[in-house]
Amino acid sequence: MKYAWRSLTAASLIALSATAASAEEIRYSWGGNGTLSGFWVDQDEVPGNELNDYGFAGEAKVWGKASILSDSGWDYGVRGQLRFQSSEHEFSNDHIRGAPDFVDEVYLYVDMLFGGVVLGLEDGAADQAGIYSPTVTDINRIDDPRAYVLQDPLSNSYTAFTPNGAHMRTDLNASGDAFKIIYKSPRLIGVQLSASYTPELTRGLNDLFDDDEDFDEQSNIWEVGVNYQGSLSSFDIGFYAGYVAGYNERETVGHTVDVVAAALNGGAPTTFTSQPFTPDDLEEYGTGLQIAYEGFKVGGSYRVTNIAGGAGLADQAIGSLSVGCSTISGCVLPDAQTTIWGAGVTYETGPWKFGAGYIDLEEELPVFFDATPPGVLNDQNRFLTQDGQGWTGAVTYEFDENLQISAGYQHYNFDGPAGVCTGAACDTLDADLAFVQTSMSF
């Protein structure tokens, strides 16, 4: 497989170079955007670690593209995007190693009559095909928010609150911006098909040709997506479905992780060792729908994944030989799923946009045996979940296409196996956020 990928990469680069030799002049374009958000935060805390009642998050992106339109009608070139952000804006990053944090996306592309091909650092086919709940604040949304100031009460500095890895997002983001090849078909009768292949979970190039196999790291990730956009009478309709599958390149047989839960003998938070398991191969799927009528949009999306918590795949070892399953978060679990769904509605009139939304997460945790009640002989295997919900309401005023200001409210509720938020454990809390967001583009 490694040699096939090497040959495919070389062939792609040769084809691009050959076409460039007969091309016309190079065209350049560039742009960018920036956002700044301010928050008022009211969330549960633990004694001795008082959190700020306010917070800020900022992000800026700059992109550039060089392209050529050949005599045969092929459009090909290179595009790169840099990202600069505060720590509160890193919630949605994939954290896959191999490139500097400020490098967001870099890829070569070719668009032709029979579709388009992309080679480089870019989201996978299933993620790009996605259609989700409509929102009027793309940065401060509840379905995978770009800006997120809800803090882990057990941390003295800002650390996003994701108990047991719980990350409420319905997009199929397993491969992140790892190096991959993507194909998109032409859109026919409103339908576009796409597929992608990620040989290694890396944003660098050296690891592509490295024969080393890490314990519980996912590789050979295939994705497919179908996206439909069309009209039915006075309604505009968008629909998508996607599927992702990967391969655990070196299984850790009999692996265990720690689970913090309320003990049966009185409910005190206790650290349990899970029953031994073998981390699984990656599998996730999802679907989404949006319907627009005049100024209204309604829609929702649904995702099932065996990545614990629904966040990105783990890509580093923390006190363990297992790269992918050092902790529950990001581990690909056997016989356990995280299910996430969301729904929303927006209304637009003139420069004003109004929106509301809801999202729900249920994460099945690794099974563990609770022997705390002495003398109990019945089955004490515990099958617990980490749950989370979010609600939001927001309004946006658009001064022009390049300048917007938004304000809104979010409420989060988390309920975990420990059932408390104390200095010993925190997986259960309520939080209220109010925000103001300014967005600019150029």
C-alpha positions as a Markdown table, in Angstrom:
| # | Residue | x | y | z |
|---|---|---|---|---|
| 1 | Met | 0.0 | 0.0 | 0.0 |
| 2 | Lys | 2.9 | 2.4 | 0.8 |
| 3 | Tyr | 4.5 | 1.8 | -2.6 |
| 4 | Ala | 1.1 | 2.3 | -4.4 |
| 5 | Trp | 0.7 | 5.6 | -2.6 |
| 6 | Arg | 4.2 | 6.7 | -3.5 |
| 7 | Ser | 3.6 | 5.9 | -7.1 |
| 8 | Leu | 0.3 | 7.7 | -7.1 |
| 9 | Thr | 1.9 | 10.8 | -5.5 |
| 10 | Ala | 4.7 | 10.8 | -8.1 |
| 11 | Ala | 2.3 | 10.3 | -11.0 |
| 12 | Ser | 0.1 | 13.2 | -9.8 |
| 13 | Leu | 3.0 | 15.6 | -9.5 |
| 14 | Ile | 4.4 | 14.6 | -12.9 |
| 15 | Ala | 1.0 | 15.1 | -14.5 |
| 16 | Leu | 0.7 | 18.6 | -13.0 |
| 17 | Ser | 4.2 | 19.5 | -14.2 |
| 18 | Ala | 3.6 | 18.3 | -17.7 |
| 19 | Thr | 0.4 | 20.3 | -18.0 |
| 20 | Ala | 2.1 | 23.4 | -16.6 |
| 21 | Ala | 4.6 | 23.3 | -19.5 |
| 22 | Ser | 1.9 | 24.1 | -22.0 |
| 23 | Ala | -0.1 | 26.4 | -19.8 |
| 24 | Glu | -1.0 | 30.0 | -20.2 |
| 25 | Glu | -0.1 | 32.7 | -17.7 |
| 26 | Ile | -0.6 | 32.2 | -13.9 |
| 27 | Arg | -3.5 | 33.9 | -12.2 |
| 28 | Tyr | -3.2 | 35.0 | -8.5 |
| 29 | Ser | -5.9 | 35.6 | -5.9 |
| 30 | Trp | -5.9 | 36.1 | -2.2 |
| 31 | Gly | -8.1 | 37.0 | 0.7 |
| 32 | Gly | -8.8 | 36.5 | 4.4 |
| 33 | Asn | -11.1 | 37.0 | 7.3 |
| 34 | Gly | -10.9 | 37.7 | 11.0 |
| 35 | Thr | -13.2 | 37.4 | 14.0 |
| 36 | Leu | -13.1 | 38.7 | 17.6 |
| 37 | Ser | -15.5 | 37.5 | 20.2 |
| 38 | Gly | -16.2 | 38.6 | 23.8 |
| 39 | Phe | -18.0 | 36.4 | 26.3 |
| 40 | Trp | -19.7 | 36.6 | 29.6 |
| 41 | Val | -19.5 | 33.2 | 31.3 |
| 42 | Asp | -21.4 | 31.6 | 34.2 |
| 43 | Gln | -20.3 | 28.0 | 34.8 |
| 44 | Asp | -19.9 | 25.6 | 37.7 |
| 45 | Glu | -16.6 | 25.8 | 39.5 |
| 46 | Val | -14.6 | 23.9 | 42.1 |
| 47 | Pro | -13.4 | 25.3 | 45.4 |
| 48 | Gly | -10.0 | 26.9 | 45.2 |
| 49 | Asn | -10.0 | 27.5 | 41.4 |
| 50 | Glu | -12.2 | 30.5 | 40.6 |
| 51 | Leu | -12.7 | 31.0 | 36.9 |
| 52 | Asn | -13.1 | 34.2 | 35.0 |
| 53 | Asp | -16.6 | 35.5 | 34.4 |
| 54 | Tyr | -15.6 | 36.8 | 31.0 |
| 55 | Gly | -13.4 | 35.6 | 28.1 |
| 56 | Phe | -12.2 | 36.5 | 24.6 |
| 57 | Ala | -11.4 | 34.6 | 21.5 |
| 58 | Gly | -9.8 | 35.8 | 18.3 |
| 59 | Glu | -8.9 | 34.2 | 14.9 |
| 60 | Ala | -7.5 | 35.4 | 11.6 |
| 61 | Lys | -7.1 | 33.5 | 8.3 |
| 62 | Val | -5.2 | 34.5 | 5.2 |
| 63 | Trp | -5.3 | 32.5 | 2.0 |
| 64 | Gly | -3.6 | 32.7 | -1.4 |
| 65 | Lys | -4.1 | 30.8 | -4.7 |
| 66 | Ala | -2.1 | 30.6 | -7.9 |
| 67 | Ser | -3.9 | 28.9 | -10.8 |
| 68 | Ile | -3.7 | 28.4 | -14.6 |
| 69 | Leu | -6.4 | 27.8 | -17.1 |
| 70 | Ser | -5.0 | 25.6 | -19.9 |
| 71 | Asp | -5.9 | 25.6 | -23.5 |
| 72 | Ser | -7.8 | 22.3 | -22.9 |
| 73 | Gly | -10.0 | 23.9 | -20.3 |
| 74 | Trp | -8.2 | 22.4 | -17.2 |
| 75 | Asp | -8.0 | 24.7 | -14.2 |
| 76 | Tyr | -5.2 | 23.7 | -11.9 |
| 77 | Gly | -3.0 | 25.3 | -9.3 |
| 78 | Val | -2.0 | 25.5 | -5.6 |
| 79 | Arg | -3.8 | 27.0 | -2.7 |
| 80 | Gly | -2.6 | 27.6 | 0.9 |
| 81 | Gln | -4.2 | 29.0 | 4.0 |
| 82 | Leu | -2.6 | 30.2 | 7.2 |
| 83 | Arg | -4.5 | 30.5 | 10.5 |
| 84 | Phe | -3.6 | 32.6 | 13.6 |
| 85 | Gln | -5.7 | 32.2 | 16.7 |
| 86 | Ser | -6.0 | 32.4 | 20.5 |
| 87 | Ser | -6.2 | 29.2 | 22.5 |
| 88 | Glu | -9.9 | 29.6 | 22.9 |
| 89 | His | -10.2 | 29.4 | 19.1 |
| 90 | Glu | -8.4 | 26.0 | 18.9 |
| 91 | Phe | -11.4 | 23.9 | 20.0 |
| 92 | Ser | -12.1 | 22.6 | 16.5 |
| 93 | Asn | -8.5 | 21.9 | 15.4 |
| 94 | Asp | -7.7 | 18.3 | 14.6 |
| 95 | His | -4.3 | 18.4 | 16.5 |
| 96 | Ile | -2.7 | 16.1 | 13.9 |
| 97 | Arg | 1.0 | 16.4 | 13.9 |
| 98 | Gly | 3.4 | 17.1 | 11.0 |
| 99 | Ala | 2.9 | 20.8 | 10.2 |
| 100 | Pro | 3.2 | 24.1 | 12.1 |
| 101 | Asp | 0.0 | 25.1 | 13.9 |
| 102 | Phe | -0.4 | 28.2 | 11.8 |
| 103 | Val | -0.5 | 26.1 | 8.6 |
| 104 | Asp | -4.2 | 25.4 | 8.0 |
| 105 | Glu | -4.5 | 24.0 | 4.5 |
| 106 | Val | -2.0 | 23.5 | 1.6 |
| 107 | Tyr | -2.9 | 21.6 | -1.5 |
| 108 | Leu | -2.6 | 21.1 | -5.3 |
| 109 | Tyr | -5.7 | 20.9 | -7.3 |
| 110 | Val | -7.0 | 20.2 | -10.8 |
| 111 | Asp | -10.5 | 20.9 | -12.0 |
| 112 | Met | -11.6 | 19.4 | -15.3 |
| 113 | Leu | -14.7 | 18.2 | -17.2 |
| 114 | Phe | -14.8 | 14.9 | -15.3 |
| 115 | Gly | -14.5 | 16.5 | -11.8 |
| 116 | Gly | -11.8 | 17.7 | -9.5 |
| 117 | Val | -8.7 | 16.2 | -7.8 |
| 118 | Val | -7.0 | 17.6 | -4.7 |
| 119 | Leu | -3.7 | 16.5 | -3.2 |
| 120 | Gly | -2.5 | 17.9 | 0.1 |
| 121 | Leu | -3.7 | 19.1 | 3.5 |
| 122 | Glu | -7.4 | 19.4 | 3.3 |
| 123 | Asp | -10.6 | 18.1 | 5.0 |
| 124 | Gly | -11.8 | 14.7 | 3.9 |
| 125 | Ala | -14.6 | 13.9 | 1.4 |
| 126 | Ala | -17.2 | 13.1 | 4.0 |
| 127 | Asp | -16.6 | 16.3 | 5.9 |
| 128 | Gln | -16.6 | 18.5 | 2.8 |
| 129 | Ala | -19.9 | 17.0 | 1.6 |
| 130 | Gly | -21.5 | 17.8 | 4.9 |
| 131 | Ile | -24.8 | 19.8 | 5.4 |
| 132 | Tyr | -25.6 | 20.7 | 9.0 |
| 133 | Ser | -28.0 | 22.8 | 11.1 |
| 134 | Pro | -28.3 | 26.4 | 9.8 |
| 135 | Thr | -26.7 | 29.0 | 12.0 |
| 136 | Val | -26.4 | 32.8 | 11.9 |
| 137 | Thr | -23.1 | 32.8 | 13.8 |
| 138 | Asp | -20.7 | 30.4 | 12.1 |
| 139 | Ile | -17.9 | 31.0 | 14.6 |
| 140 | Asn | -20.0 | 30.9 | 17.8 |
| 141 | Arg | -22.2 | 27.9 | 17.0 |
| 142 | Ile | -23.0 | 25.0 | 19.3 |
| 143 | Asp | -22.3 | 22.3 | 16.7 |
| 144 | Asp | -18.5 | 22.2 | 16.8 |
| 145 | Pro | -18.0 | 25.9 | 17.8 |
| 146 | Arg | -14.9 | 27.6 | 16.4 |
| 147 | Ala | -14.8 | 29.8 | 19.5 |
| 148 | Tyr | -15.3 | 28.0 | 22.8 |
| 149 | Val | -14.5 | 29.5 | 26.3 |
| 150 | Leu | -16.2 | 26.8 | 28.5 |
| 151 | Gln | -13.3 | 25.9 | 30.7 |
| 152 | Asp | -12.3 | 22.7 | 32.5 |
| 153 | Pro | -12.8 | 23.7 | 36.2 |
| 154 | Leu | -9.9 | 21.4 | 37.2 |
| 155 | Ser | -7.4 | 23.4 | 35.2 |
| 156 | Asn | -5.7 | 26.6 | 36.3 |
| 157 | Ser | -5.2 | 27.9 | 32.8 |
| 158 | Tyr | -7.6 | 27.7 | 29.9 |
| 159 | Thr | -8.4 | 24.2 | 28.9 |
| 160 | Ala | -11.6 | 23.4 | 26.9 |
| 161 | Phe | -14.1 | 21.4 | 28.9 |
| 162 | Thr | -14.5 | 18.1 | 27.1 |
| 163 | Pro | -15.3 | 15.5 | 29.8 |
| 164 | Asn | -14.3 | 12.0 | 28.6 |
| 165 | Gly | -13.5 | 13.6 | 25.3 |
| 166 | Ala | -17.1 | 14.8 | 24.7 |
| 167 | His | -17.1 | 17.2 | 21.8 |
| 168 | Met | -20.4 | 18.0 | 20.3 |
| 169 | Arg | -19.9 | 18.0 | 16.6 |
| 170 | Thr | -21.9 | 16.3 | 13.8 |
| 171 | Asp | -19.3 | 16.6 | 11.0 |
| 172 | Leu | -17.3 | 13.5 | 10.0 |
| 173 | Asn | -13.9 | 14.9 | 10.9 |
| 174 | Ala | -11.8 | 11.8 | 11.6 |
| 175 | Ser | -9.1 | 12.5 | 9.1 |
| 176 | Gly | -8.9 | 16.3 | 9.8 |
| 177 | Asp | -6.5 | 18.2 | 7.6 |
| 178 | Ala | -4.2 | 15.2 | 7.3 |
| 179 | Phe | -2.4 | 14.7 | 3.9 |
| 180 | Lys | -4.8 | 13.0 | 1.5 |
| 181 | Ile | -6.0 | 12.7 | -2.1 |
| 182 | Ile | -9.6 | 13.8 | -2.9 |
| 183 | Tyr | -11.8 | 13.4 | -5.9 |
| 184 | Lys | -15.1 | 15.2 | -6.5 |
| 185 | Ser | -17.4 | 14.4 | -9.4 |
| 186 | Pro | -19.2 | 17.1 | -11.5 |
| 187 | Arg | -22.5 | 18.1 | -10.1 |
| 188 | Leu | -25.2 | 16.4 | -12.2 |
| 189 | Ile | -29.0 | 16.9 | -11.6 |
| 190 | Gly | -27.9 | 18.5 | -8.3 |
| 191 | Val | -25.8 | 15.5 | -7.1 |
| 192 | Gln | -22.1 | 15.5 | -6.4 |
| 193 | Leu | -20.1 | 12.4 | -5.3 |
| 194 | Ser | -16.8 | 12.6 | -3.6 |
| 195 | Ala | -14.2 | 10.2 | -2.2 |
| 196 | Ser | -10.8 | 10.6 | -0.4 |
| 197 | Tyr | -7.9 | 8.5 | 0.8 |
| 198 | Thr | -5.6 | 9.3 | 3.8 |
| 199 | Pro | -2.7 | 6.9 | 3.9 |
| 200 | Glu | -1.3 | 8.1 | 7.3 |
| 201 | Leu | -2.7 | 10.3 | 10.0 |
| 202 | Thr | -0.2 | 13.0 | 9.5 |
| 203 | Arg | 0.0 | 16.6 | 8.2 |
| 204 | Gly | 3.6 | 16.1 | 7.2 |
| 205 | Leu | 5.3 | 14.3 | 4.3 |
| 206 | Asn | 8.0 | 12.2 | 5.9 |
| 207 | Asp | 5.6 | 9.9 | 7.7 |
| 208 | Leu | 4.0 | 9.0 | 4.4 |
| 209 | Phe | 7.0 | 6.8 | 3.5 |
| 210 | Asp | 7.8 | 5.6 | 7.0 |
| 211 | Asp | 7.1 | 1.9 | 7.5 |
| 212 | Asp | 6.8 | 2.3 | 11.3 |
| 213 | Glu | 3.4 | 1.3 | 12.7 |
| 214 | Asp | 2.3 | 2.9 | 16.0 |
| 215 | Phe | 0.0 | 1.2 | 18.4 |
| 216 | Asp | -3.7 | 2.0 | 17.8 |
| 217 | Glu | -3.0 | 4.7 | 15.2 |
| 218 | Gln | -5.5 | 4.8 | 12.4 |
| 219 | Ser | -4.3 | 4.7 | 8.8 |
| 220 | Asn | -5.6 | 3.9 | 5.3 |
| 221 | Ile | -8.7 | 6.1 | 6.0 |
| 222 | Trp | -11.2 | 6.0 | 3.1 |
| 223 | Glu | -14.2 | 8.4 | 2.9 |
| 224 | Val | -17.1 | 8.8 | 0.6 |
| 225 | Gly | -19.8 | 11.4 | 0.5 |
| 226 | Val | -22.8 | 12.4 | -1.5 |
| 227 | Asn | -24.2 | 15.9 | -1.6 |
| 228 | Tyr | -27.5 | 17.0 | -3.2 |
| 229 | Gln | -28.6 | 20.6 | -3.8 |
| 230 | Gly | -31.8 | 21.4 | -5.7 |
| 231 | Ser | -35.2 | 22.8 | -5.6 |
| 232 | Leu | -38.7 | 21.4 | -5.1 |
| 233 | Ser | -41.4 | 23.9 | -6.0 |
| 234 | Ser | -40.6 | 27.0 | -3.8 |
| 235 | Phe | -38.3 | 25.1 | -1.5 |
| 236 | Asp | -34.5 | 24.8 | -1.8 |
| 237 | Ile | -33.2 | 21.5 | -0.5 |
| 238 | Gly | -29.8 | 20.3 | 0.5 |
| 239 | Phe | -29.0 | 16.8 | 1.7 |
| 240 | Tyr | -25.8 | 14.8 | 2.4 |
| 241 | Ala | -24.6 | 11.4 | 3.6 |
| 242 | Gly | -21.1 | 10.3 | 4.4 |
| 243 | Tyr | -19.1 | 7.3 | 5.5 |
| 244 | Val | -15.6 | 7.0 | 6.9 |
| 245 | Ala | -13.5 | 3.8 | 7.6 |
| 246 | Gly | -10.0 | 3.4 | 8.7 |
| 247 | Tyr | -7.6 | 0.7 | 9.9 |
| 248 | Asn | -5.9 | 0.2 | 13.2 |
| 249 | Glu | -2.3 | -0.4 | 12.0 |
| 250 | Arg | -1.0 | -2.0 | 15.2 |
| 251 | Glu | -3.6 | -3.3 | 17.7 |
| 252 | Thr | -2.9 | -3.3 | 21.5 |
| 253 | Val | -4.6 | -6.5 | 22.6 |
| 254 | Gly | -5.9 | -6.4 | 26.2 |
| 255 | His | -5.6 | -2.6 | 26.4 |
| 256 | Thr | -7.2 | -0.8 | 29.4 |
| 257 | Val | -8.1 | 2.8 | 30.2 |
| 258 | Asp | -9.2 | 4.6 | 33.4 |
| 259 | Val | -12.8 | 5.5 | 33.9 |
| 260 | Val | -13.8 | 7.9 | 36.8 |
| 261 | Ala | -17.3 | 7.1 | 38.0 |
| 262 | Ala | -19.5 | 7.3 | 41.1 |
| 263 | Ala | -18.9 | 4.1 | 43.0 |
| 264 | Leu | -21.8 | 1.8 | 43.9 |
| 265 | Asn | -21.0 | 1.8 | 47.6 |
| 266 | Gly | -22.0 | 5.4 | 48.1 |
| 267 | Gly | -21.5 | 7.4 | 45.0 |
| 268 | Ala | -18.0 | 8.7 | 45.7 |
| 269 | Pro | -15.9 | 9.4 | 42.5 |
| 270 | Thr | -13.6 | 6.5 | 42.0 |
| 271 | Thr | -11.0 | 5.7 | 39.3 |
| 272 | Phe | -11.8 | 2.3 | 37.8 |
| 273 | Thr | -9.8 | 0.3 | 35.3 |
| 274 | Ser | -11.8 | -0.7 | 32.3 |
| 275 | Gln | -12.2 | -4.3 | 31.2 |
| 276 | Pro | -9.4 | -5.3 | 28.7 |
| 277 | Phe | -10.3 | -4.5 | 25.1 |
| 278 | Thr | -8.7 | -4.3 | 21.7 |
| 279 | Pro | -9.0 | -0.8 | 20.1 |
| 280 | Asp | -11.1 | -1.1 | 16.9 |
| 281 | Asp | -10.8 | 0.1 | 13.3 |
| 282 | Leu | -12.3 | 3.5 | 12.6 |
| 283 | Glu | -15.9 | 3.7 | 11.4 |
| 284 | Glu | -18.3 | 6.6 | 11.4 |
| 285 | Tyr | -21.2 | 7.8 | 9.3 |
| 286 | Gly | -23.6 | 10.7 | 9.2 |
| 287 | Thr | -26.3 | 12.5 | 7.3 |
| 288 | Gly | -27.8 | 16.0 | 7.2 |
| 289 | Leu | -30.6 | 18.0 | 5.7 |
| 290 | Gln | -31.5 | 21.7 | 5.1 |
| 291 | Ile | -34.7 | 23.1 | 3.7 |
| 292 | Ala | -35.1 | 26.8 | 2.8 |
| 293 | Tyr | -38.3 | 28.7 | 2.0 |
| 294 | Glu | -38.2 | 32.4 | 1.4 |
| 295 | Gly | -36.3 | 33.8 | 4.5 |
| 296 | Phe | -36.5 | 30.6 | 6.6 |
| 297 | Lys | -34.1 | 27.7 | 6.9 |
| 298 | Val | -34.6 | 24.6 | 8.9 |
| 299 | Gly | -32.3 | 21.6 | 9.2 |
| 300 | Gly | -30.3 | 19.2 | 11.2 |
| 301 | Ser | -27.6 | 16.5 | 11.1 |
| 302 | Tyr | -26.8 | 13.2 | 12.7 |
| 303 | Arg | -23.5 | 11.3 | 13.3 |
| 304 | Val | -22.5 | 8.0 | 14.7 |
| 305 | Thr | -18.8 | 7.3 | 15.4 |
| 306 | Asn | -16.7 | 4.8 | 17.4 |
| 307 | Ile | -14.2 | 7.6 | 18.2 |
| 308 | Ala | -14.9 | 8.1 | 22.0 |
| 309 | Gly | -16.4 | 11.5 | 22.6 |
| 310 | Gly | -16.7 | 12.4 | 18.9 |
| 311 | Ala | -13.6 | 14.6 | 18.8 |
| 312 | Gly | -10.6 | 14.0 | 16.6 |
| 313 | Leu | -8.5 | 10.9 | 16.7 |
| 314 | Ala | -5.8 | 10.9 | 19.3 |
| 315 | Asp | -2.4 | 11.5 | 17.8 |
| 316 | Gln | 0.1 | 11.3 | 20.7 |
| 317 | Ala | 1.1 | 9.0 | 23.6 |
| 318 | Ile | 0.4 | 10.4 | 27.1 |
| 319 | Gly | 1.9 | 8.1 | 29.7 |
| 320 | Ser | 1.1 | 5.0 | 27.5 |
| 321 | Leu | 2.6 | 3.0 | 24.7 |
| 322 | Ser | -0.7 | 3.4 | 22.8 |
| 323 | Val | -0.6 | 6.5 | 20.5 |
| 324 | Gly | -4.4 | 6.3 | 19.8 |
| 325 | Cys | -5.8 | 5.1 | 23.2 |
| 326 | Ser | -3.7 | 6.6 | 26.0 |
| 327 | Thr | -7.0 | 7.9 | 27.4 |
| 328 | Ile | -10.7 | 7.5 | 26.6 |
| 329 | Ser | -10.7 | 10.7 | 24.6 |
| 330 | Gly | -10.0 | 10.0 | 20.9 |
| 331 | Cys | -9.8 | 6.2 | 21.4 |
| 332 | Val | -11.5 | 4.1 | 18.8 |
| 333 | Leu | -13.6 | 1.8 | 21.0 |
| 334 | Pro | -15.0 | -1.7 | 20.1 |
| 335 | Asp | -18.7 | -2.2 | 20.7 |
| 336 | Ala | -19.2 | 1.4 | 21.9 |
| 337 | Gln | -20.4 | 4.4 | 20.0 |
| 338 | Thr | -20.8 | 8.2 | 20.4 |
| 339 | Thr | -24.1 | 9.5 | 18.8 |
| 340 | Ile | -24.5 | 13.2 | 18.2 |
| 341 | Trp | -27.4 | 15.0 | 16.5 |
| 342 | Gly | -28.5 | 18.6 | 16.1 |
| 343 | Ala | -31.2 | 20.8 | 14.7 |
| 344 | Gly | -31.7 | 24.5 | 14.0 |
| 345 | Val | -33.8 | 27.2 | 12.4 |
| 346 | Thr | -32.9 | 30.6 | 11.0 |
| 347 | Tyr | -34.8 | 33.5 | 9.6 |
| 348 | Glu | -33.3 | 36.3 | 7.4 |
| 349 | Thr | -34.9 | 39.7 | 6.6 |
| 350 | Gly | -32.9 | 42.5 | 5.1 |
| 351 | Pro | -29.6 | 42.8 | 7.0 |
| 352 | Trp | -31.0 | 40.9 | 10.0 |
| 353 | Lys | -30.6 | 37.2 | 10.7 |
| 354 | Phe | -32.1 | 35.3 | 13.6 |
| 355 | Gly | -31.4 | 31.7 | 14.6 |
| 356 | Ala | -31.9 | 29.1 | 17.3 |
| 357 | Gly | -30.4 | 25.6 | 17.6 |
| 358 | Tyr | -30.0 | 22.4 | 19.8 |
| 359 | Ile | -27.4 | 19.6 | 19.9 |
| 360 | Asp | -27.3 | 16.4 | 21.9 |
| 361 | Leu | -24.4 | 13.9 | 22.6 |
| 362 | Glu | -24.4 | 10.4 | 24.1 |
| 363 | Glu | -21.1 | 8.7 | 24.5 |
| 364 | Glu | -20.9 | 5.0 | 25.5 |
| 365 | Leu | -17.9 | 4.5 | 27.8 |
| 366 | Pro | -15.7 | 1.4 | 28.2 |
| 367 | Val | -17.1 | -1.3 | 30.4 |
| 368 | Phe | -15.6 | -1.7 | 33.9 |
| 369 | Phe | -16.2 | -3.9 | 36.9 |
| 370 | Asp | -17.2 | -2.2 | 40.2 |
| 371 | Ala | -16.3 | -4.3 | 43.2 |
| 372 | Thr | -16.8 | -1.6 | 45.8 |
| 373 | Pro | -20.0 | -3.1 | 47.4 |
| 374 | Pro | -18.5 | -5.9 | 49.6 |
| 375 | Gly | -20.2 | -9.2 | 49.6 |
| 376 | Val | -22.3 | -8.5 | 46.4 |
| 377 | Leu | -22.2 | -11.6 | 44.1 |
| 378 | Asn | -24.3 | -10.4 | 41.2 |
| 379 | Asp | -23.0 | -8.9 | 38.0 |
| 380 | Gln | -21.4 | -5.6 | 38.7 |
| 381 | Asn | -20.2 | -4.7 | 35.2 |
| 382 | Arg | -21.0 | -1.1 | 34.6 |
| 383 | Phe | -22.2 | 0.3 | 31.2 |
| 384 | Leu | -22.2 | 4.1 | 31.6 |
| 385 | Thr | -22.4 | 7.1 | 29.3 |
| 386 | Gln | -21.2 | 10.7 | 29.1 |
| 387 | Asp | -24.1 | 13.0 | 28.0 |
| 388 | Gly | -24.1 | 16.6 | 26.8 |
| 389 | Gln | -26.6 | 19.0 | 25.4 |
| 390 | Gly | -26.4 | 22.6 | 24.1 |
| 391 | Trp | -29.0 | 25.3 | 23.3 |
| 392 | Thr | -28.4 | 28.6 | 21.5 |
| 393 | Gly | -30.2 | 31.7 | 20.2 |
| 394 | Ala | -28.5 | 34.5 | 18.3 |
| 395 | Val | -29.0 | 37.5 | 16.0 |
| 396 | Thr | -26.6 | 38.9 | 13.3 |
| 397 | Tyr | -26.6 | 42.3 | 11.6 |
| 398 | Glu | -24.8 | 42.4 | 8.3 |
| 399 | Phe | -23.5 | 45.9 | 7.5 |
| 400 | Asp | -22.2 | 44.6 | 4.1 |
| 401 | Glu | -20.8 | 41.3 | 2.8 |
| 402 | Asn | -17.5 | 42.0 | 4.5 |
| 403 | Leu | -18.6 | 43.1 | 8.0 |
| 404 | Gln | -21.0 | 41.5 | 10.5 |
| 405 | Ile | -21.8 | 41.8 | 14.1 |
| 406 | Ser | -23.6 | 39.1 | 16.2 |
| 407 | Ala | -24.9 | 38.6 | 19.7 |
| 408 | Gly | -26.2 | 35.5 | 21.3 |
| 409 | Tyr | -26.7 | 33.1 | 24.2 |
| 410 | Gln | -25.7 | 29.5 | 24.7 |
| 411 | His | -26.5 | 27.0 | 27.4 |
| 412 | Tyr | -24.5 | 23.8 | 28.0 |
| 413 | Asn | -25.4 | 20.8 | 30.2 |
| 414 | Phe | -23.0 | 17.9 | 30.8 |
| 415 | Asp | -23.9 | 14.7 | 32.8 |
| 416 | Gly | -21.1 | 12.2 | 33.3 |
| 417 | Pro | -20.5 | 8.9 | 35.2 |
| 418 | Ala | -19.0 | 10.7 | 38.2 |
| 419 | Gly | -22.0 | 12.9 | 38.5 |
| 420 | Val | -20.1 | 15.7 | 40.2 |
| 421 | Cys | -17.8 | 18.7 | 39.6 |
| 422 | Thr | -15.4 | 18.8 | 42.5 |
| 423 | Gly | -11.6 | 19.0 | 43.0 |
| 424 | Ala | -11.5 | 15.2 | 42.6 |
| 425 | Ala | -13.5 | 14.8 | 39.4 |
| 426 | Cys | -15.6 | 17.0 | 37.1 |
| 427 | Asp | -17.7 | 15.6 | 34.3 |
| 428 | Thr | -21.1 | 17.2 | 35.2 |
| 429 | Leu | -21.9 | 20.9 | 35.0 |
| 430 | Asp | -24.2 | 23.6 | 33.7 |
| 431 | Ala | -22.9 | 26.7 | 31.9 |
| 432 | Asp | -24.4 | 29.8 | 30.4 |
| 433 | Leu | -22.6 | 32.0 | 27.9 |
| 434 | Ala | -23.5 | 35.3 | 26.3 |
| 435 | Phe | -21.3 | 36.6 | 23.4 |
| 436 | Val | -20.7 | 39.4 | 21.0 |
| 437 | Gln | -18.9 | 38.6 | 17.8 |
| 438 | Thr | -17.5 | 40.8 | 15.1 |
| 439 | Ser | -16.5 | 39.3 | 11.7 |
| 440 | Met | -14.6 | 40.9 | 8.9 |
| 441 | Ser | -13.4 | 39.6 | 5.5 |
| 442 | Phe | -11.3 | 41.0 | 2.7 |
